[in-house]
Amino acid sequence: MGQPTHAQNDPDWWRSAVIYQVYVRSFADGDGDGTGDLAGVRSRLPYLAELGVDALWFNPWYLSPMKDGGYDVADYRAVDPAFGTLAEAEKLIAEARELGIRTIVDIVPNHVSDRHPWFRAALAAGPGSPERELFHFRPGRGPDGELPPNDWPSQFAGSTEPVWTRLPDGDWYLHLFTPEQPDLNWAHPAVRQEHEDILRFWFERGVAGVRIDSAALLAKDPDLPDLAARPEPHPFVDRDELHDVYRSWRRVADEYGGVFVGEVWLPDTERFARYLRPDELHTAFNFSFLSCPWEAARLRASIEATLAEHAPVGAPATWVLCNHDVTRTVTRYGREDTAFDFATKTFGTPTDLALGTRRARAAALLSLALPGSVYLYQGEELGLPEAEIPVDRVQDPMYFRSGGTDPGRDGCRVPLPWAAGLPYAGFGSQEEPWLPQPADWPSYAVDRQRDDPHSVLTLYREAVAARPVFGDGPLTWLPASDGVLAFSRADGAICVVNLATTPARLPAHSRLLLSSGPLDDTGRLPQDTAAWLQA
């Protein structure tokens, strides 16, 4: 059985870890009700240990009405009954740790559910009450207050719906996402204190880290100005007062040896790096690499820019090909447009899955060879494609808020296939899972791939096990022909990726460590193939 590469007592484990993202609802069903749960995850911990990952990042497992996949939290200290209990979460954290796997939980600080006790109290208390000061309640504009307080856009791509909802008492409340997710007022000290207490609650239960959802959106300009007026700084993105929040969070994390990873979407690299100063967040997701097209020059530019923006603050980069919000890698790389943009997602986009799989295998070796930590979304190690969800089964609010033009994110959230010969591909359900599995899902099942030396799962297991050969040193680019990426790391470990249309000669080396596909008859690297070499 493979083992995670970082010892449990290594304080710098996060700087080069392989972290596996678990979307609990779709990972494994332990009680047979059609929804993945913590019992299902616990039953599959040996599989994750065999894969060799260092940590698990869990999407929100808290009590929630599930209006946005659990990112509408009603109670941060309770596990939703669909997933299990708090006691089961504690067992999962402990059992994973016994296998050398750490746990990272997801915190959603920008907003809560409209079923959260604070918001219910605010609704009951009425306009002008102290309870409403915890959120952004405002009177409307117009003669009768019938117009929203400002013109801010929804944060759901493609949505034309307003971010304000009016109550019968005349007040409007702000929600950058769905109406069921009211935004918190981070200028209020009670909001800050509550979240520090939540962090302590989970650190005391043994979690090693926290992922911060929508980390750059918390603070709002108290005047709530119209965006049409082009206010500077931006009224709700990347405001300076956010950094004081994260400095206070860092002090909490340091008490427990915990780490943070922030979801920070910012085009300004200098502004992005500010979140990674030594007294703020440890790491942040690297979205430029995730959304980069399969083009050698663009990938190299993304890698160079990422390393350059992290260097001044001494923070490690993170590398990710896919997550619970974006089109799966196999599908994206098999399309004419291999970049990712929410605005371009449409139903029925033609896809060459064989091509996408070949490229996704090569991209796996590329990302795992880069300096920093790597996030692996569940099912990527199986080569799963994006699933086409029948319109009458779509659940994602992004689809509904776009008027049906955006297919939503359900296609990358379909329950995993574990055993080809069992009902629902061994997901564990006795009834149909919450999202339908495509007819060909059994062909991707773990039991089909586990002993296949050429499977995507075998490639990932071998790559994760071999990854320490690259060490923790810097990246040095090597001479290469057009369309080829080649670089070396510590102790002469080399990664070569061929994106050109013709086979590429490999640099001088003593042995081939691993390749995403076979070399050609002359020992050259075919198109859309990657190799790890020992100099």
N, C-alpha and C positions, 0 to 999 in steps of 0.2 A: 504494500500500500504506500502511495506517495505521502509525503508529509509537508506541511507548510515550511517555508524556508527561513522563517524568522523565529528565534527563541522567544518564549513568552516574557522573559525579563529584559528584552532588548528595548530600551526607550526610544530608539530611532527606527523601529520596525516600519513605521508609516512612510518613511522616506523612499522606500523601494518595494512596497508591498504589492501583492496581487490580491485585489479585493473583489469579491463576487457579490453582485447585486441580486438580492432576493425580493421579488415581487410576490409576497406571501400568497395572495389570492390565486395565483396561477402556478405556484411551484409544485406542491403536492398536497393531496387531500387526505387527511388522516381519519376523518369521521364519515366519509362517504356522502356528504351532502351537496357536492358539486362545487364547493369553494375550498381553495387551498387554505391551510391553517398551520399553526405552530406545531401541532402533532405531526403533520406531514413533513415539515422541515426537520424535526428531530429524527424522524425515521430515515431521512436521507443524509444525515450528517456524515456517515461513513463514505458516501459518494463524494461529498465535498472535500473530505480529508484526502481521499484518493486522488482527486483532481489537484490537490496540493496548494489550495488558496490559503492566504494568511488571515483573511478577515471576511466577514459577511456584512454587507450593508443592507438593512431592511427598510423597504418603503414603509410608510406609517402603518402601524398595527393597532393604533389607538381606537377607542370608542368613537364611532363616526356613523352618520347617516349614509355615507358613501355616495354623496352627490358629486364628488370629484375624486373617486378612487381612493378615499381615505385621507386626502389632503384637506378635508373639512373636518377638523378635530373637535369633538365635543368634550373629551376629557383626556388630558395628556398622561394621567397617572393610571389609566385603566386600559386593558386590552379589549378590543371589540369581541363580543361573544362569537362572532363568525370565525374568528381566528383562534380563540381559546381564552385563557385566563392570565392574569398577572403572574400567578404561581408557575404556569407553564412557560411563560416568557423567561422567568428566572431560571427554570430548569434548562431551557434551551441555551441561555447565555453560559451557564455553568458547564453543560455537556460539551458545547462547542469548545470552550476553553480547555477542557480535558484533552481534546483532540488537537490542541495547539492553534485553534481558530478563534480570533477575536470577533467582537460584535460591535457594529456601528448602527445607531438608531437615527431616525429621520425626525427633525424638529421643523415645524411649520410656523415661524414666528410672525409672518405678515398678517395672518388672519386666523380666525377660528370658525367653527360651524355656527350657523344660526341657532343650533340647539345647545350651544355652550351655555352654562349657567350665567355667565356674565352678560351675554347678549339677551337672554331671556329676561334677566333682571332689568336691563336697559329698556327693553320694549315695555315692560310693565310700569317702569318708573315715569316715563313720559318726558316731553321736551324740557330741556334745561336742567335735568337731574344730574347728580354726580355720577350715577351709573352710566349715563350716556357719554360722559367724558372719557371713558375707556375706549371709545370708538370714534368715528368721524360722522357725527350727526350734524346736519346743517338745514336751515330753511332753504326753500327753493327760490328761484328767481322768477320774475314775471309778476304781474299784478296780483295774482292769487297764489304765488309760490308754486306754480304748476310746472316750472321748468327746472331741470337739474341744476345743482349749484355750480357746476363747471363742465368743461368739454372733454374731460379725460377719456382716453380710449380703453377698451377692455384689453387685458393681457392675454386673452385667448386669440391666437392668430386667426385672422379672417372674420372675427366676430364684429358685428355692427351694433350689438346691443349696448345699452348704456351701463356705466359702472355705478350708477346711483339708483336706489329704489325708494319710492315714496311710501310712507306709512299712512294709515288713516288719520293719524293726529297731525299730519302736515309735514313732519320732519322727513328728510331724506338721509339715507346712510350710504357710505362709500363701500364698494366691493370691487377691487381691481379684477377679480375673477368672477365667480358666479354670485348671484344674489344670496345663496346659502353660505357664502364665505365672507362675512363682514370684516373689513380691515381694522386692525387694532391701532390705537393711538400711542405710538412709541414715545411721545413726549410726556406721557403720564408715568410717574414713578412706580405705580402699582403694576403696570405692564412689564416694566423692566425687572422688578423684584420677582414677579411670578415666573418669568422665564429662567431666571437664575436658580430659583427653587426647583423648577422642572429639570434643569441640567443636573443638579445635585441628586435629585431623585433617581435618575437613570445611572449616573456614575456610581452611586452607592449600590446599585444592583449589578454592577460588574461590567457595564459596557465600556468599551475602550475608546469610543469616539462618537461624534455626532455630525451628521450631514445637515446642512442648513438650507432649507428650501427658499428660493427667491430671495437670496441673502441681500441683494442690493435695493430692495423695494420697501423696506420697513418704514423709514423716516419720510414724512410728508411736510411740505411747506405749510405752515399753519394758516396761511392766507388762501390756500387752495386755488391758485391763479389758473386761468385758462391757458392751455397749451398753445392756442392760437396766438397768444400775446408773446410767445417765445421767451418765457422767463428764464433767467439764468441765476443760479444753477437750476437744473431740472427739478420740477416740484415733487417728484416721487421716485426718481431713479438716482442711486449713487450720491446721496447727500452726505455732506461732511460729518454731520452729527452721528451718522452710523458708526463711525470708527470708535467713538467713545463706548457705544454699546458692545462692540466686539472686544475692546480692551477689557471691559468688565467681565465678559464671558471667558476670556482667556485666563483671567485670574482664577475663575472657578475651575476650569479644566486643569490648570496647573496643580491645583490641590489634589487631584486624583490621577495625574499623569495621563489625562485624556487628550484627544486630538480632535480637530475640526476639519471638515471639508465643506467649502461654501459653493453653492450654486450661484455663480456670479457671471452674468452675461453682459460684458462691457466691450465695446470696440476700442476704447482708449486703453492701450497697454499700460501706460503709466498709472492711470487711475486704478486699473485692475490690480497692479502690483501692490498698491497701498493696503489692500486687504490682507496681504501676506507678510506684512512687517512682523518682526520677531515677537511683538506683544499683541498680535491680533490672531488671524486664522492661520492654521498650519499649512493648509493646502486649499486649492479651489479647482473646480472642474475646468478642463481645457476644451472649450467649445469650438475653437477655430480648427483644431485637428479633427474633431468629430464631424464637422460639417464640410470638411475639405474634399474636393473631388479627387478621383483616382487619377491624378496627373503628377508626374514626378516633380516638376518644377514647383507646383503649388504645395505638394506635401513637404518638400524640402524647405520652402519658405515658411510654412506653418511651424515646422519643427524648430527652425532657427529662431523665429520670432518668439515662440514659446519659451525656449531656453534663455533667450536674451531678456525677456521680461521678468523671469524668475530670478535671474542671477543677482541683481542688485540687492534683493532682500534675502538671499540665501535659502529660498524655499524650493522644494522639489516640484517638478512639473507633474501633472497627472495626464494619463493618456486613456482615451475611451473611444470605442468605435460605435457604440450603440447604448441606449438606455430605454427606460419604460415610456419615454415620450417621443422617440424618433423611429423612423423606418429602419427595420432590421438590415444589418450590413449586407447579407447575401442578396437581398432584393435591391437595395440602393446601388450596389456596385454592378448589378446586372442591368441597369437602365442606361439610357442614353445620357441623362443628366445624373452623374454620380455624386453630386454634392447633396447636401440636405438643407432644405428651406421649408418651413411650415407653409409658406405661401404657395408653394408649387405642388403640394400634395393633392392628388386627384384620384378618383376611382379608375381602375382599368388601365393604369400605366403599363405599357409593354415591358416585360422583364425576361432576360435570359438568365435563368437560374444557374445553369452550368458555368457560365462566365462569371456570374456574381459569386458563386461558391469558390471558384479558383482564386478570384481576387481577394475574397474574404479570408481565405487560408493564408495568402501572402501577407495581408494586412495584420493578421494575428501575430505573425513572426516579427513584423516591423514594430508594432506597438510594444510587444514584450521585450524587444531589444533596446528600447530607448531608456535614457536615464530618468528615474522618477518612479512613481507608482502607477499601476494599471488597474482600471476598473473593467470587470467582465460582467456583462448583463446576462442573466440566466437564459439559457437556450442558445447563446452565441457559440458555446462550446459544442453544440450539436449541429451547427450549421443551419438553424431554423430560418426559413424565409418569413417575410411579412405575410400574414394571412389576410385574405379578403373576407371581411365579415359581411354576411347578408344584412341588408339595410334594416330589416325588421328585428335584428339581434344586436344592433349597435347600441352601446351604452355610454360611450364617452360624451360628456357635455360639449366638447369641442366640435363634434359633428352637428349637434343641434343648434349651438350658438352661431355656427357659420351658415345656417340655413341649408345644411346638407351638402355644401360644396367641399368641405374638408372631411375626408373619411375618418378622421379622428385617430386615436392612439390605440384602439383595441387590437389592431392587427399585430402589434408586437407584444401583446399581453395574453395571448391565447395559452391555456394550460399546457404544461410540458408533457411530452410523451416519454414514459419510462419503460414500458414493456409492450412490444408490438402485438402480442397475442391476447392481451387483456382488454376488457371493455374500456373505451376512452383512452386507449394507449397506456393503460396502467397509471393514469393520473390518480386513481384511488376512488373515484366517484362511483356510487351505485346508481346515480341518476346523472343526466347530462350536465357537464360542467357549465359554469356561469357564462362562458363564451364557447361557441362551438369550435371544435377542432376540424381542420380540413381533412378530407378523405385520405390524403397521403401521409398524415401525421405519423402513423406507425412506422413508416420507413425511416424516420429520424430517431426512433426510440433508443434510449440508453442501452438496452440489452442487445440491440442490433449493432451498436457501434463499439461497445466496450472491448470486444476481442477482435475487432477488425483493424489490422495494422494500418490501413489506409483511411480510416474514418477521421472526420473532423475532431471528434472527441479524443481519439488517440493522439492526434497532432497537438491539441491543447495540453493534454497530460504530459506529453514529452517536452513540450516547450516550457511549461511552468517548472518542470523538474530541472531542465537544463539552464534556465534563465540566470541562476547565480554565476554562471561562467562570465557574464558581462560585468560583474562587480559593480562598484559604485562610482567608478571614474567618469570623466567627461566623455563627450562624443567627439570624434575626430573624423571629418569627411575624407574619404579616399577618392583618388581620381577614378572617374567612371564615364562611360559614353553617354550620350543624350538618352534620356528616358530611364536611366539606371541610378538608383540610390545605393551608395556603399559607404559604410562608416565602420570604424573600429572603436572598441571600448577597452576595458582593462584586460591585461594579460593576453593581448593579441586576439581577442574575440571579435569577429567581424560579422556584420549583417549586410547582405546584398539583396536588393529587390529590383526585379526587372519589369518596368512598365513600358518598355520599348516594344516595337512590333517584331523585332528579330531576336533570336537567342543572344545572350550576353556571356562573354568570357568572364570566368571568376578570377578574383585576385589570387595571387600566390598564397597557398595555404598548405598546411600539413595534413588536414583531414576535414571532411564534411561532418559537421555535428548534427545538422537537421535541415530538412528542406520541406517546403509546403507542397511540393510535387516532385516527380522524378526529373532528373537532368536528362538532356537529350543524348543521343548516341555518341556525341563528341565531347560530353562532359560539360556542355554549356548550359546556362540557366534559361529555360524557356520564358516566353512572355507571361506576365502576371504570375510569376513564381518568386519565392524568396528563399534564401539559404542562410544558415548560420555556419560559419567556418572558424577553424582554429588556425591562426597564422603559422 
